Amino acid sequence: MRNAVGILGIGTYLPSEIRTNAWWPDHVVQNWKEKAARRVDKLHAELVKENTDGARLTLAALAELANDPFQGARERRVIPDDMTASDMETFAAREAIARAGIAKEEIGLVLSHQICPDFINVPSAAVVHGNLELSERCTSLAVDAACNSFMMQLTLAQGMIASGQIKYALLTQSSALTRFPASGELIDAWGGDAASAVVVGAVSDGRGILSHSHHTAGKLWGALVCGVPGGRWQDDRCVIYSEDRLANLDMVVRIADRAKQVVDESLVSAGLTHEDVQFFATHQGFKWLLPVTKRAASLTHTRSVDHFHFTGTISSVNLPFQMAVGEREGLLKPGDVVSCFQGGTGMTWSGMTIRWGR
């Protein structure tokens, strides 16, 4: 039995419609600027208390964007009215399967994540499964760790493939953040729509997933939620907002230090050093997150893909999208060591070390 498991193919989908910052009325943007200034003041107080290298890097980055409520985003993609998030995932999945060069009949597992679900009680894994006409023997389910779902999917798929239970897994992710009603919060301007899909299977010894590190701080679950302020999600239209402002501050203030933590743990587990890494993929919830986590994790020498300015944040699609773009533009090459960081509300954060290629 072969235990090395890695990524065989990645597909992506970006809607054609582009929404620029000019889409929002001036009075809304002005209100956001005032909120952004107050938010920076609160974060500054918390960052001073934290007093770590990561916190100081975060403070400096926030100060540079203090007057920009869009946080560096200039445009984002918008899903068409007649399309579902599952449709986007299906387009990405077809491309991933073609790039992997496998027979779809051999896929034994579909894991999906939607930040804005098409339905509450139907996982998009089942919809994608039906669209692709996969085998009835294929296990299909949702994996929900918010923006951190991709690395959770990879870890679960790795275990099933390495143990011989299945041959290939299909992992899908979608972001339809523009479909959430406006909350009046700054997050309204940061999210964009996109989808990705990843085919996972056996690779040569020494390639693929080398190690991973997962952490959870469940008491911080209220940092960012989709719901109805002061009520239940069934009561009214769901919006994205913070249920726990202190948890939200903690999430932002400590994100760089958490990146360093799981990157370091994953590299140690893989028996590698920071100097061995050629490519860094990170969650891009803000434009400043890539350079800040790079510095905090001692990975400034690595190649990476910065896409926040033209996609906004795209939730769990962020990492697969970076890998896909990196590979197609020659920034990510066979044999490269890839270090990953991803975090999601709930709150979880993960690191992973991968040696790219088959």
N, C-alpha and C positions, 0 to 999 in steps of 0.2 A: 504494500500500500504506500502511495506517495503522500507525504505530509505537506509538501510545499504548495501553498495556495496563493494565487495572485489575480491581478486584473488582466483580463484578456481583451476587452474592448469597451470603449466608452462612447455613448451617443449623447447629443445635446439637442435642445430645441429652444429657440428664442423667438417669441412672437415678432411680427414685422412692425407693429405699431409702436412708435416711440413717443413717450411723454416727457417733455422737457420741463425745467423749473418754471418756465413762463406760464405753464398751465394753471398755476395757483394764483388767485387774485392778490393784489398788492397788500390789502388789509390783512389777509391770512398770513402772508409771509412776514409782515411787520409784527404780528402777534407772536409768531414763532420766534422771531429774533429776540423779543423780550423774554420769552420763556427760556430760550437757549442761554441767555445771559444769567438768568436766575439759576438755571441748572448747573452752569459752570461754577458759580459761587458755592453751591452746595457741594459739588464734587471736590472743589478746591479744599474745603474744610475737611472732608473725609480723607482726601489724599494726604493732607498734611499729617493727619493722625496716623495713617498707615505707614508713611515714611519708609518705603522700600524702593529699590531701583525701578521696579515695574511701575509703581505708583507715580514716581517722579517723571518717568517717560510719558505716562498717560497724561499727567497734568500739562506737560509741555505741549503735547499734541492737541489737547483740548483747547489750550490757550490760542493756538494758531487758527483754530476753526471757530473761535468763540462767537464771531459775528456771522457765521454761515449756518443757518438753520438746516440747510440741505446736507451739511457735514461732508461736502466734497462731491456729492452726487450732482451730475449735470443732466442726466437722462436715465430713464428706466423703460423696460418693455412692458406692454400691456396686452393681456390675453384677449382675443376677440370675444364678443358677446356670445357667439354661437359655438364656442369651444369650451370643453371642460379641462380641468387639470389632468384628468386621466387620459384625455386625448393627447395632451402635450407629452405625457410620460410614454404613451404608445409610440409616438413619432421617435422619441429618443431611444426607446427600446429596440425598435427595428434597426436603427443605425448601429446600436451597440452590438446586436447579434451579428449583423453583417460584418462589422469590423473584427469581431472575435472569430468569425469564420466557423461557427458551430451550427449544428442542426438544432433548430428550436425544440424538436421533439425530445432532446436530451436534457432540457432544463428541468430540474427537479425541485426548484425552490424559487418563489417570487416574493420579495420583501419590498414593501412600498412605504413611502412617507409623503403626506400632503400637509403643508402648513395651513392651507385653507381647503378643507375636504369638500369634495363634490356632495357627499352624503355623510351623515353621522354614523350610520350603522353598516355601511358597505365599504370595506377597504379597497383602495384603488388597485391593490394587488390582484383582486378578483376581476376587476374590470379590464385591466391590462391583460391578464391571463385569457379572458374571453376574446378580447380584440385580436390577440396573437394566435388564438386557437391552439393553446398549449395542451399538453397531456393532462388527463384527469388525475393522474398519479402525482401531479406536481403540487407540492404544498404551497399555499398562498396566504399571506397575512400581512398586516400592517405592523411596522416597528416605529413607535412614536417616542422619540427623544428630542422633539422640536428640532432646532437647527443642528443638533448633534446626532441626528438619526443615521447619517451615512456611515460613520465609523462603527456604530452599534450594529448596523446591517452587515458590514464587512466582517465583524467579529463573529456574528452568528453563522454567516455563510461559511467562513473559514472552518469552524468546528464541524459542520455537517459534511463538508467536502473532504476534509482531512480524515474523518472517521469512516469514509466510504459510503455514507448514507445516500449521497447524491453525487452527480458528476459535475453539473453546472448550476450556478445560481444567477438569477437576474434581479438586480437591485434598482429600484426606481425612486426618484425624488422629484417633487414639484413644488413650485412657489407660485401661488396666485394671490399674492399679498394685496394687489390693487383692488381685489374684490371685497375686502373688508370695508365697511362703511367708515367715513371719516370720524375720528375720535377727537380731533382738535389737538392731539399730541404731536410732537415732532416726528414720531415714527411714521405718520401718514406720508411723509415725503421721502422716506428712505427705502421703502420696499419696492421690488419689481417682480415681474413674472418670468418664469423660465422652467425648464425641466431637464433632467439628466437621467441616464440609465447606465448601469455598469454590469458587464458579464464577468463572473468570477469562476475560476476553475483551477485545476492543477497546473503548476509551472515547474521549471527545472529546479533542482536543489540549489539553494542559496538565493533564489529569486522570490518575489512575492512578499507577503506579510511576514515581517521578521519579529515584531513585538507590538504590544499595545498596552496602554495604561488608561483606566477608566475611573473617574471619581464622581461622587454624588454629594450634594449638600441640600438635602430635602427641605430643610427649614427655610430655604430661600426661594421656595416655589412661587411666591407672589411677585417676584421681580418684574415679570412681564407675562401677561395672560391675555387670552382671547375670551371675552365675556361681557357681561353687563355690569357696569359699576354700581355697586350697592344692591345687586340682585343676582338672579340665576341666568344662565345663558338662554334658557327657554323663555324668559320674561320679555325680551326685547331683542333688538338687533345687536349682534356681537360686534364689539370693537376691540382693538388692541390697546391695552393700557396697563399701568402698574397698579397692582393690588397692594403692594408693600414697597413704599418709597425707599426705606432703608435697605431692603434687599436689593432694589434696583441700583442704589448707590454702590453697594458691596459688589454687585456683578460687574459694574464698570470699573470701579477702583482697583479690583484685584485681578482683572482679566489677564493682564500681562504676566503677573506672577504665576497665575494658574497655567498659562501657556508654558512658561519656563519649567514648571513642576512636571507636567506630563511629558514634555519633549525630553527633558533630562531622564526621567524614569524609563521612557521607551528606548532611548538610545543605550542606556546602561543595560537594559534587559537584552537588547540585540547585540551587545558586545561591541558597540561602535562609539565614536566620539563625534563631537560637533563638526570637526574638520572633515569627517567622512561624508557629510551630507552635501548633495549638489542642488537639491530642489526643496523648497519649502512651500507647503500649501496650508492656508489658514482660513478660518472663518472670517468673512468680511462683512461684519455688521455695521462697520463705519470705515471710512477711507483711511483713517489713521491706524486702524487695527493691524494692517499688514506691516508697516514699518516699525510700529511699536513692539509687536510680538517678535519680529525678527531680531530686534536689538536685545530684547529681554531674554530671548532664548539663545543668544550668542550665535545667530545664523545669518548675520549681515552679508556674508560672502556667498550665500546661495542665490540661485535663480528663482524667480517666482512670477506669478501673473497677477497684475492689479486690474480689476475690472469694475470696482465699485462705482467709478465715475460714469460708466455707461450702462450699468445694470441695476444700480442700487444693491441692497442686500437681497439675496435670493435664497435665503434660508439654507436647508440641507443640500441645495444644489451647488452651493459655493465651492466646496472642495472638488467634486467631480468635474465641474466646469473648468476650474483652474487646471486640473490634470489634463483634460481634453485639449484645452487651448495650448498648454505647455507642450504637449506631445506633437500637436500639429504645426506649431511654430518652431520646433526644434530646440525648445528650452528644456524639455524633459526627454532624456535619451535612454535606450536600453542599458541596464547596468547601473544607472544613477540611483543613489540612495535618496529617498524622499522622506522628509520629516513632516508630520501633519499635526495640526492642532484644530480642535473644533469644540465649541461649547453650545449648550442649549438651555433654555429656561426649564426650570423644574426642581433643582438646577443640576445639570451634569456637565462634565468637561472631559475630553479624551485626547490622548496623544497616540500616534502610531508611527512605526518605522517600516518602510517598504523598500525593497530593491526592485526597481522597475523592470518590466519586460518578462518574457516567458522563459 
